[in-house]
């Protein structure tokens, strides 16, 4: 539930940021100015709407997959749990230790990285919930404070590039009016881009 909810929040942020990148920019060339605001190279297409983007199933599937990957990197401490395989038909798998990587919605199974001897090739397998036993507390390793999301030719021949911070996602999750919060985030990014543009012109 946490993954689904926060992935949707990431999608909400990304859709708003992508549309922001499509808007013509003042001071000459279109497109976002880079940095935290992203640099999609998608200037001059301000006529696109959120409805149009969300209606494009291929674009939204690619964006959702990108956001799902971003969630798993930002919240790896929450999902990377040590487990033991139990009730396995294969005797060589029974009792094997591993770590949950993620949940696969289509297969309805967890992707588990099994522990191997040093130097051996990484072993990954999909396992049903009934064959997993949590063997300890969540992995203490924390995820990064921010991640980069990139999707080439996402929509309308425009690339998408955005840096998302963990704190940014948590702030959106806590906001009572999420739509208004996203609008405020985009306004802040506009202001940051304008400040970078002015600084670049002076240099």
The 8 nearest C-alpha neighbors of each residue, nearest first, counted from 0:
[[1, 3, 2, 4, 5, 6, 7, 102],
 [0, 2, 4, 3, 5, 6, 77, 70],
 [1, 3, 5, 0, 4, 6, 70, 67],
 [2, 4, 0, 6, 1, 5, 7, 67],
 [5, 3, 1, 7, 2, 6, 0, 8],
 [4, 6, 8, 7, 2, 3, 1, 9],
 [5, 7, 9, 3, 8, 67, 4, 66],
 [8, 6, 10, 5, 4, 9, 11, 3],
 [9, 7, 5, 11, 6, 10, 12, 4],
 [8, 10, 6, 12, 7, 11, 66, 13],
 [9, 11, 7, 13, 8, 12, 14, 66],
 [12, 10, 8, 14, 9, 13, 7, 15],
 [13, 11, 9, 15, 10, 14, 16, 8],
 [12, 14, 16, 10, 15, 11, 17, 9],
 [13, 15, 17, 11, 16, 12, 10, 18],
 [16, 14, 18, 12, 13, 17, 19, 11],
 [17, 15, 19, 13, 18, 14, 12, 20],
 [16, 18, 20, 14, 19, 15, 13, 159],
 [19, 17, 21, 15, 20, 16, 14, 22],
 [20, 18, 16, 17, 21, 22, 15, 185],
 [19, 21, 31, 17, 18, 30, 22, 41],
 [22, 20, 42, 44, 41, 18, 45, 19],
 [21, 23, 45, 19, 20, 43, 44, 42],
 [24, 22, 43, 29, 42, 45, 30, 21],
 [25, 23, 29, 30, 22, 26, 28, 27],
 [24, 26, 27, 23, 29, 28, 193, 196],
 [25, 27, 24, 28, 196, 29, 197, 193],
 [28, 26, 25, 29, 24, 23, 30, 196],
 [27, 29, 24, 26, 30, 42, 25, 23],
 [30, 28, 42, 23, 24, 43, 27, 31],
 [42, 31, 29, 41, 40, 20, 21, 24],
 [30, 32, 20, 38, 33, 37, 39, 36],
 [31, 33, 192, 38, 30, 37, 34, 36],
 [34, 32, 38, 37, 36, 31, 35, 192],
 [33, 35, 36, 37, 32, 38, 162, 161],
 [36, 34, 162, 37, 33, 161, 163, 188],
 [35, 37, 34, 188, 33, 161, 31, 192],
 [36, 38, 161, 33, 160, 35, 34, 39],
 [39, 37, 33, 31, 160, 40, 32, 30],
 [38, 40, 159, 158, 160, 41, 37, 20],
 [39, 41, 30, 38, 42, 158, 157, 31],
 [42, 40, 157, 21, 30, 39, 20, 158],
 [30, 43, 41, 29, 21, 23, 44, 40],
 [42, 44, 23, 29, 45, 22, 21, 41],
 [45, 43, 21, 46, 42, 22, 47, 23],
 [44, 46, 22, 21, 47, 43, 23, 18],
 [45, 47, 44, 48, 22, 21, 43, 18],
 [48, 46, 45, 44, 51, 49, 18, 52],
 [49, 47, 51, 50, 52, 46, 18, 45],
 [48, 50, 52, 51, 53, 14, 47, 18],
 [51, 49, 53, 48, 52, 54, 47, 55],
 [52, 50, 54, 48, 49, 53, 47, 55],
 [51, 53, 49, 54, 55, 50, 48, 154],
 [52, 54, 50, 55, 51, 49, 59, 56],
 [53, 55, 51, 52, 56, 50, 59, 49],
 [56, 54, 53, 52, 58, 57, 59, 51],
 [57, 55, 59, 58, 54, 60, 53, 52],
 [58, 56, 60, 59, 55, 61, 62, 153],
 [57, 59, 61, 55, 56, 60, 153, 154],
 [58, 60, 62, 56, 61, 57, 63, 53],
 [61, 59, 63, 57, 62, 58, 56, 64],
 [62, 60, 64, 58, 59, 63, 65, 57],
 [61, 63, 59, 65, 64, 60, 58, 66],
 [62, 64, 66, 60, 65, 61, 59, 67],
 [65, 63, 67, 61, 62, 66, 60, 68],
 [64, 66, 62, 68, 63, 67, 69, 61],
 [67, 65, 69, 63, 68, 64, 6, 9],
 [66, 68, 64, 70, 69, 65, 6, 63],
 [67, 69, 71, 65, 66, 70, 64, 72],
 [70, 68, 66, 72, 67, 71, 73, 65],
 [71, 69, 67, 73, 72, 68, 74, 6],
 [72, 70, 68, 75, 74, 69, 73, 67],
 [71, 73, 69, 75, 70, 74, 142, 68],
 [74, 72, 142, 70, 71, 143, 75, 69],
 [75, 73, 71, 76, 77, 72, 142, 70],
 [74, 76, 78, 71, 72, 77, 142, 79],
 [77, 75, 141, 74, 138, 79, 140, 78],
 [76, 78, 75, 74, 79, 137, 80, 138],
 [77, 79, 75, 76, 80, 74, 101, 99],
 [80, 78, 99, 75, 100, 138, 76, 98],
 [79, 81, 137, 99, 98, 138, 78, 82],
 [82, 80, 98, 134, 97, 135, 133, 99],
 [83, 81, 133, 134, 97, 132, 98, 96],
 [84, 82, 96, 132, 95, 94, 131, 134],
 [83, 85, 131, 94, 95, 93, 130, 132],
 [86, 84, 130, 87, 93, 94, 131, 83],
 [87, 85, 130, 88, 93, 84, 129, 131],
 [86, 88, 93, 85, 89, 92, 130, 84],
 [89, 87, 90, 86, 93, 92, 91, 85],
 [88, 90, 87, 92, 91, 93, 86, 85],
 [89, 91, 93, 92, 88, 87, 94, 86],
 [92, 90, 89, 93, 95, 94, 87, 88],
 [93, 91, 90, 95, 89, 94, 87, 84],
 [94, 92, 90, 87, 85, 95, 84, 91],
 [93, 95, 84, 83, 85, 92, 96, 91],
 [96, 94, 84, 92, 93, 83, 97, 113],
 [97, 95, 83, 114, 82, 113, 94, 84],
 [98, 96, 113, 114, 112, 82, 81, 83],
 [97, 99, 81, 112, 80, 111, 82, 79],
 [100, 98, 111, 79, 80, 101, 110, 112],
 [101, 99, 110, 111, 79, 98, 112, 78],
 [100, 102, 110, 109, 99, 103, 78, 71],
 [103, 101, 109, 108, 110, 104, 107, 100],
 [102, 104, 108, 106, 107, 105, 109, 101],
 [105, 103, 107, 106, 102, 108, 109, 101],
 [104, 106, 107, 103, 108, 102, 109, 125],
 [105, 107, 108, 103, 104, 125, 109, 102],
 [108, 106, 104, 105, 103, 109, 127, 102],
 [107, 109, 127, 126, 106, 103, 125, 102],
 [110, 108, 102, 126, 125, 101, 103, 111],
 [109, 111, 125, 101, 100, 124, 99, 102],
 [112, 110, 99, 124, 100, 98, 123, 109],
 [111, 113, 123, 98, 97, 122, 99, 114],
 [114, 112, 97, 122, 96, 123, 111, 115],
 [113, 115, 97, 96, 112, 116, 95, 122],
 [116, 114, 119, 113, 117, 121, 122, 120],
 [115, 117, 119, 118, 114, 120, 121, 113],
 [118, 116, 119, 115, 120, 114, 121, 122],
 [117, 119, 116, 120, 115, 121, 114, 122],
 [120, 118, 116, 117, 115, 121, 122, 114],
 [119, 121, 122, 118, 115, 116, 117, 123],
 [122, 120, 119, 123, 115, 112, 113, 114],
 [123, 121, 113, 112, 120, 124, 115, 114],
 [122, 124, 112, 111, 113, 121, 110, 125],
 [125, 123, 111, 110, 126, 112, 122, 113],
 [124, 126, 110, 109, 108, 111, 127, 123],
 [125, 127, 108, 109, 124, 110, 130, 128],
 [128, 126, 108, 130, 129, 109, 125, 131],
 [127, 129, 130, 131, 108, 126, 109, 132],
 [128, 130, 127, 131, 132, 86, 85, 126],
 [131, 129, 85, 128, 127, 84, 86, 126],
 [132, 130, 84, 128, 129, 83, 85, 82],
 [131, 133, 83, 82, 134, 84, 85, 130],
 [134, 132, 82, 135, 81, 83, 131, 80],
 [133, 135, 82, 81, 132, 83, 136, 80],
 [136, 134, 133, 81, 137, 82, 80, 138],
 [135, 137, 138, 80, 134, 81, 133, 139],
 [138, 136, 80, 139, 79, 76, 77, 135],
 [137, 139, 140, 76, 80, 79, 136, 81],
 [140, 138, 137, 76, 141, 136, 77, 79],
 [141, 139, 138, 76, 142, 75, 137, 79],
 [142, 140, 76, 139, 75, 143, 74, 138],
 [141, 143, 73, 75, 74, 72, 76, 144],
 [144, 142, 145, 73, 141, 146, 72, 165],
 [143, 145, 165, 164, 142, 73, 146, 166],
 [146, 144, 164, 143, 163, 165, 162, 73],
 [147, 145, 163, 162, 69, 164, 148, 143],
 [146, 148, 162, 161, 163, 149, 145, 160],
 [149, 147, 161, 160, 162, 146, 65, 150],
 [148, 150, 160, 159, 151, 147, 161, 65],
 [151, 149, 159, 153, 158, 152, 160, 148],
 [150, 152, 158, 153, 159, 149, 157, 160],
 [153, 151, 158, 157, 156, 154, 150, 159],
 [152, 154, 158, 151, 58, 150, 157, 159],
 [153, 155, 156, 157, 152, 58, 52, 158],
 [154, 156, 157, 153, 152, 44, 47, 41],
 [157, 155, 152, 154, 158, 153, 41, 151],
 [158, 156, 152, 41, 155, 154, 153, 40],
 [159, 157, 152, 151, 39, 153, 150, 40],
 [158, 160, 39, 150, 149, 151, 153, 17],
 [161, 159, 149, 37, 39, 38, 148, 150],
 [160, 162, 37, 148, 147, 36, 163, 35],
 [161, 163, 147, 35, 146, 148, 37, 164],
 [164, 162, 145, 146, 161, 147, 165, 167],
 [163, 165, 145, 167, 166, 144, 146, 168],
 [164, 166, 144, 168, 167, 145, 73, 169],
 [167, 165, 169, 164, 168, 170, 144, 145],
 [168, 166, 164, 170, 165, 169, 171, 163],
 [169, 167, 171, 165, 170, 166, 172, 164],
 [168, 170, 172, 166, 171, 167, 173, 165],
 [171, 169, 167, 173, 172, 168, 166, 174],
 [170, 172, 174, 168, 169, 173, 177, 167],
 [173, 171, 169, 170, 174, 168, 8, 5],
 [172, 174, 170, 171, 169, 175, 177, 168],
 [175, 173, 171, 176, 177, 172, 170, 180],
 [174, 176, 177, 173, 172, 180, 171, 179],
 [177, 175, 174, 179, 178, 180, 171, 181],
 [178, 176, 180, 179, 174, 175, 181, 171],
 [177, 179, 181, 180, 176, 182, 11, 183],
 [180, 178, 182, 177, 181, 176, 183, 184],
 [179, 181, 177, 183, 182, 178, 176, 184],
 [180, 182, 184, 178, 183, 179, 177, 185],
 [183, 181, 179, 185, 180, 184, 186, 178],
 [184, 182, 186, 180, 181, 185, 187, 179],
 [185, 183, 181, 187, 182, 186, 188, 180],
 [184, 186, 188, 182, 187, 183, 189, 181],
 [187, 185, 189, 183, 188, 184, 182, 190],
 [188, 186, 190, 184, 185, 189, 191, 183],
 [187, 189, 191, 185, 190, 186, 36, 192],
 [190, 188, 186, 192, 187, 191, 185, 193],
 [189, 191, 187, 193, 188, 192, 194, 186],
 [192, 190, 188, 194, 193, 189, 187, 195],
 [191, 193, 195, 189, 32, 194, 190, 188],
 [194, 192, 196, 190, 195, 191, 189, 197],
 [193, 195, 191, 197, 192, 196, 190, 198],
 [196, 194, 198, 192, 193, 197, 199, 191],
 [197, 195, 193, 199, 194, 198, 192, 200],
 [198, 196, 200, 194, 199, 195, 193, 201],
 [197, 199, 195, 201, 196, 200, 194, 202],
 [198, 200, 196, 202, 197, 201, 195, 194],
 [199, 201, 197, 202, 198, 196, 195, 26],
 [202, 200, 198, 199, 197, 196, 195, 194],
 [201, 199, 200, 198, 197, 196, 195, 194]]
